[in-house]
Structure formats: structure tokens, C-alpha cells
Amino acid sequence: MMTPQQKLAWYNLTVTGVTLCLILIAYPLLGRGALGFLGFLGLQGLGGLFYGKKKGTVTWDEREQQIHSRSILAAWAVLWLYLSMACMITWGIHYFYQHQYVITIDVLPLILFGAGIFVVLTQSIATLVQYGRERGDAKD
């Protein structure tokens, strides 16, 4: 049986995956207009429905708190790596090509959306990996 955290992680991975697939499919037809599909990421806000408390059940114990904390830590680490790379790559394109190429302002929101996507994906994957490890440890 899956915990609410696992359900939320799978839900977030599904919403993100479907959204990215829609963008990839629509991009040849719509160009930059396909980025409007990023709005579907707002469906992740409905993930809180998985945390509904049932009478007489414990929904959040110390183990789940620890898994959540580690997942957040992994997401922050990936976020810093992503933002560092995004800044250095845009600077490198501008600097090393002797100012021939100019990064348009349209890139900035894409960097921000990318950061959000990486945080959600990292946290979800880290959550599922940690629960998978515990299941594997229990069998040994």
C-alpha cells in the first residue's frame, strides 16, 4: 500500500511527464505557443487531495518526516546546480562568442519554469527512491 507521499510523488511525476510530452508534441505545430501547455503544471496543486486524513490513521510519522526532509534537501541541491548552470551557460554564450549572440529576455521565464520542474521532479524521485530502499531493506 502506498503512503500519501508516494501517491503525491507519482501524481507529480505523471503531471510533469504528460505536460512535457504535450509540449514536445505541440512544439512543431505551435512553436513557442506550445509553452502555454506549461499551465497544466498547475494541476500539481491538486496533489494535496492525497493528504486527506482518514479517521483513526496516522498520516505523518517520524520516518515520513525524515524522507520528506531528505527529498527537500535533494531538490534544493539540484535547484542550485540547475540555476548555476543556467547562469553560466547564458553568460558563456554571450561572452565566448564575442557578443555575437544575445540572450533574449524570453529565456528568463523558461529558466524559472525549468527550475520549478527540476525541483518537483527531484523531490518526487527522491521520495520514491527512499521508500523503495526501505522496502528493499525490509526484505533482507
Helices and strands as residue ranges (DSSP letters): H 4-30, G 31-51, H 62-96, H 107-139
